[in-house]
């Protein structure tokens, strides 16, 4: 048999079976109230998203899972995980059947230090996917590197985990939600969802991508107070594109400036060779020289203006950084004062005992003293700060101190006592 008569095909050691049921199930993640299982059906890998056994009978968590399914089925985009079905699987209960993404999360991908060109490509795909989500009247509310997958084949973006997402169509489950570090300040306080919540988170992700010095103004505006933040993801895309053009524009300006500088030199060398030409030709050359000098002067003025603009941007960046450092220092000072008051009043020792036994001690709990230290003092501290601080800056400092108090000096019993004291 010659080579032209040979047929192509799979080389298999034995006949493979294709199951209608989900087989070869493997738990890949079990966090919060969700359980993620990788399974095979019809010869293809799928990801099953269901509830842990202790949450399967609770209506609120079943509603959250169903809400995520309904939102995802309304979206069809190459940058968003696709959903195939809602079904009941033995041992897992009701679950969402999603495509299996062969890849890794953005934070793991960044650990490999990918090239700048790849990071910029990821940023473009991410903004395109988020723009589509907002176009469907959906706010993701938990945008972070752990919810952004990068495929092994092609390094393409897949936006995942819409468990906290919301839409105007829903009147339930609108409590503040998200992940600290990527959660916008207003999203911690307000129930009303807004696409600007996602734009704040997008700014944090763009900062993680390290797109270069010229992207920093875009990142800062993404994370600015909501009234000065970009209103749409499309505006972020345009700004990133505009800033990426600056190096090219500067290079073109330098090239033109070099040509303008060299042109008079070449002209003068040629002028010596044609000194005997007619008066009319000499007049024409003089006019040409004047025109060249005018262009050179114009380009020099434009170059000076460009240098001044770059200096202005650097000055603004330094001012913003100094302001951020000031706010952090004032917040840290408030936290240290809280710790000092807690130690001096004995509340710190009381909290340690309370955390260990989860019940009040024999001595009565001095609620007024606790309120003074943990509840009233932060507001008093912020009110005594310099008048130069804006209301947004004061709110950010107060929120930072309150979050610190809640994290360090909080137990279920204590929180109940504090809430009772506030209501009185």
N, C-alpha and C positions, 0 to 999 in steps of 0.2 A: 504494500500500500504506500503510495507516495504522499508527501505532505499535504498536497492540495485536497486529498480525499479524506483527511482526518477531520472529525467534528469536535467542536468545543463544548464544554459542560463542566459541572461541579464534580469535584473528586470528594466523595463522602464515604466514610468507613461503614456506615449503616444508615438505614432509612430514618429520617427525622420525622417526628410527630409534631403536629400543630394543634394546640389545644384551644377550645372555645372558652375555657375558664382561665382565670388568672392563676398561673403557676409560677414556681420558683420565686416566691415572695421573699423579699429581704427588706427589713426595716433600715432605712437610710438616715432617718432623723426622727427624733421624738422630743419636741420642745414645746413648752407651754401646754396648750390643750390639743394640739395637732399631732398626728402621727403620719409620717411619709413612708410609703412602701414602694419599692421597685418590684414590678411583676411583669411576666410575659404572657401575651395572649395573641393568637393568630400569628405567631412567629415574630412578634414585634415587642420591644420593651415599652412599658408605660410607667407613669408615676401616679400612684393612688394617694390622694390626700383625704384623710379621714380624721376622726376624733379618737382620743385615748378612751379606753373603756369607761373610766369614771366620769367622762363628760358626755357620753353618747345619749343619755336620757335627759340631759338638761336643755331646755328649749332655747335659751339664749345662745349656746354654742352651736346648736344645730342650725339656728337661724343665721349665725355668722357664716357658717360653711356654705349654706345655700345662697346667701347673699353674694359671696365670692364667686360661686358658680354662675349665677345670673349675670354678674358684671362681666365676667370673662367670656361668656358665650356671645355677648354683644360686640366683642372686639376681635377683629381679624387683621393682624399686622405681623410682619416678619420679625419685628423686634419685641414681641410679646408672646409669652408662653401660650400655646393653643390648648383648648379644652375639647375633649371628644365626647364625654358622656357623664351622666350622673347615675350611679348605680349602687346597689347593695352587694357587698362582697363578704363572704363568709369569714368570720373572725375579725373583720374590720368595720362592719356596719355600712351605713351610707357614706359614700365618698365621691370625690371628684376624680374623673379619669383624665389625666393630662399627658401631654407628650413628654417623653423622657429626653432630657437635654444632656448630651454627652459633653460636659465641660466643667468649669470651675467658677466659683464666685469671683467677683472683681477684686476683692481684697487679696485672695490667694493668687490671682493672675498678676497683680501688681508686685507681689513679692519676687517675681521672676525678672523685674526691671525691664519691661518691654520698651522698644524704641519709641521715641516721641511721635513718630508718624503713626504708629499703631494706637497710641493713647489718644491722639487727636481723632483718629477714625472711630474709636469707641465713643468719644464725646459726641461726635456727629450723630452716630446711630442712636445713642441714648436720648439726645434732645429730640430726634425725630420720633422715637417711640413715645416719649412723654407728651409731645405735642399732639400725637394721635389720641392718647388716653384723655387728655383735656378736651380734645375735640368731641369726644363721646360723652362729655359732661361728667367725667369721673375724676376724682382726686385720689391718688395712690395712698398718700398719708404715711408711708413707711419706706420712702426711697433712701437706700443706703447700699454700700458695696455688697453686703451679704444677700441682698435681694436683686442683684444684677449678675446674671450668668454670662460667661464668655465661652463660646463653643470651642472645642479643641480643633475642629475643622473650620478654618476660615477666620477665627477670632471675631465672631459676630456676637452682637449684644442680644440677650433675651431677658426681658424684664419679668420678674416672677413675684410671687407672694402678694396677692391682692386681698389678704385676709382682713386688713384694716381699712380697705378702700371704701369710698363713699360716693354717692351720687345724689343729685337733687330729687331723684325719684323716690328715695327712701326717707321715711320719717322716724326710723328707729336706729338704735346703735350709733349715735352720733357723738359719743363721749370723746373728749380729747384723747388722742392716741399717737403713738410713734416711738422712736428710739432716741434716747438722749445723745446729744452730739450731732444729730441730723434733724432734730425736731425744732421747728420754728418757735420763737418765744411766744407769739400770740396763740399758737396751736396748743400750748400747755394750759392756756387760760380760757379759750373760747370753744364753744361747741360748733360754731358755724364753720364749715369747711370752705376752703378757697384755694384756687390753683396756685396762689402765691406761697402757700404752705409748702407745696412740692418744689417751687422755684428756690426757696431757701435751702431745702435739702439738696437740690441739684447743685447749688453753689458749693456746698460742703463736698459733694462727690467730685466736682470739677477741681477743687483744691487738692483732693487726694490724687487725682490724675496727673498733677504737676505739668500743666500744659505750657509753661514758660512765663517769663516776666510780663509779657504783654497781655496775658490773660487775667492778671490779678485785678485790674479795675472791673472786669466783668464779674469775677467771683465776689468782690466786695459789694457790688450793687445787688447781686443775687441775695446776699445775706444782710442787706441794709434793712432798717425798719420798714414795715409793710407799705407805708405810704410813699416810700422812695425806691421800693424794689421793682424789678421788671414785672409788668402786668401779664405778660404772655411768654411762653417758651420760645416763640418765634423771634421775639426781641432779643433773647439770649443768643440764639443762633446767628442773627445778624451782627450782634456786637462781637462775637467770637471771630466771625469771618472778617469784619472790618479791622480788628486789631491784628489779625494774621497778615493783612496786606501791608502793614507799616514797614516791615523790613524790605519788601520789594520796592515800595515807593522811595524809601531812603536810598536804596541801591541805584535806582534809576536817576534820582536827583544827583547822586555823587557822580555817576557816569556822565550825565549832561554837564555838570559843573566842570569835570575834567576836560571834556571836549571843548567847552567854552574857553577854558584857560589855555589849552593847546592851540586853538584855532588862531589867535592873534600871533603867536610865535611862528607858526607855519606861514601865516600871511606876510609877516615882516621879512622872512627869508626869501619868499617869492618876490617881494617888492624890490629887493636889491637886484634881482635878475632882470626885472622889466622896467628899470629906471628910465629907459629911453622911449617908453611908449608914449602915445599921443595924449594931449591934455584931456580929451574926453574920457579916455580909459582911466586916467589917474583920478578924475572926479568920481567916476563910477566906483572905483575901489575905495575911495574915501568914504562914500556913502555906505558901502558894505561894512567897513570897519566900524562906523558909528552905530549901525544896526546891531552888530555883534556885541559891542560894548554895552548897549542898552539891555540886550538879553542877559549878558553876564551880570549886570547890576541887579536885574530883576531876580535871577536865580539866587544870587547872594542874599538878597533880602528875604526870599522865601526860605532859604536854608537857616538864616538867623531866626526867623519866626518858628521854624520847626524845632530848633534847639531850645528856644524859650519855652515852647509847649511841653517838651520832654522834661525840662527842669521843673516846670510847674506841676506836672503829674507826679514827679518824684517827691516834690515838697508836700503835695497832698497825701501821698502814700505814707510819708513819715509822720504827718500830723495824725492820720487815722490810726497808725500803729501806736503812737504816743497816747492817744485817747483810749485805745483798747487796754494798754498797759495800766493807765490810771484807773479804769473801771475795775480791772482785775485786782489791783492793789487795794482799792476801797472795799471790794467784796471780801477779800482775804482778811482785811482788818476787822470787818464786822464779824466774820467767823471766829477769829481769835478772841474777840471780846465776848462772844457767846460762850466759848469754852471757858474763859476766865470766870465769867459770872456763874456758870454751871458748877465749877469747882468750888468757888468761894461760898456759894449758897448751899452746897452739899447735894445739889440736884444730880450732879454727874454720878456720885456714889449711889444715890437712890435709883437712878436709871439702870446702872449695872446690876443691882440686886433684882430689880423688877424684870430685866431681860432674862435673868437666870431662872427665876421661879414662875414667871408669867402670871403673877398675882400680887396684889398690894401687900406691903409689909404691915406689921402691927402698928407702927407709927402712922398717924394720919397723913395723907398726901396734901401738901400745901399748894393747892391749885392756884391761888393768887400769886404766889411766888413763881411758880412755873410759868404762868401767863406772862408775868412781868419779864422773865428772862427770855422765854422761847417765842412769845407771841407779840407782846407790846414792844419789847426792846428793838427788834429789827426795824419796825416802822419809825420808832423814835430816832434810831441811828440814821436812817435814810433821810428823814426830815431835817436833820441837823447838818447834812452835807452841804457843800457850797452851792450858791444859787446858780452858778454857771452850768450845772448839770441839767440836762433836759429831762422831761418827764419819762421818756423812753429809757434813758440811761438809769434814772432812779428805779424804775420798774425792774430793769435787768438786775441791778444790784440787790434789790429786795428779794427777787425771785431766787437769785443764787444763794442768799443767806437762808431763806426759808427751806429751800431744797436741802441744804446742808443740815439744818436742824432736823428736818423730817427723816433724813437718812441716818443721822448719828444718834438722835435722842427720840426714838420712836419704837413703841411696842403696841400690840393690839389694845391692851388694857389702857396704856397711857394715852393713846390716840383717842380712845373713847372718853376718858376723863377730860382731856383738853377740849374736845368738841363740845362736851357738856358745859364746860366753863365758858366757852365762847358764846354759846347760846344764851347763857344767863347774862 
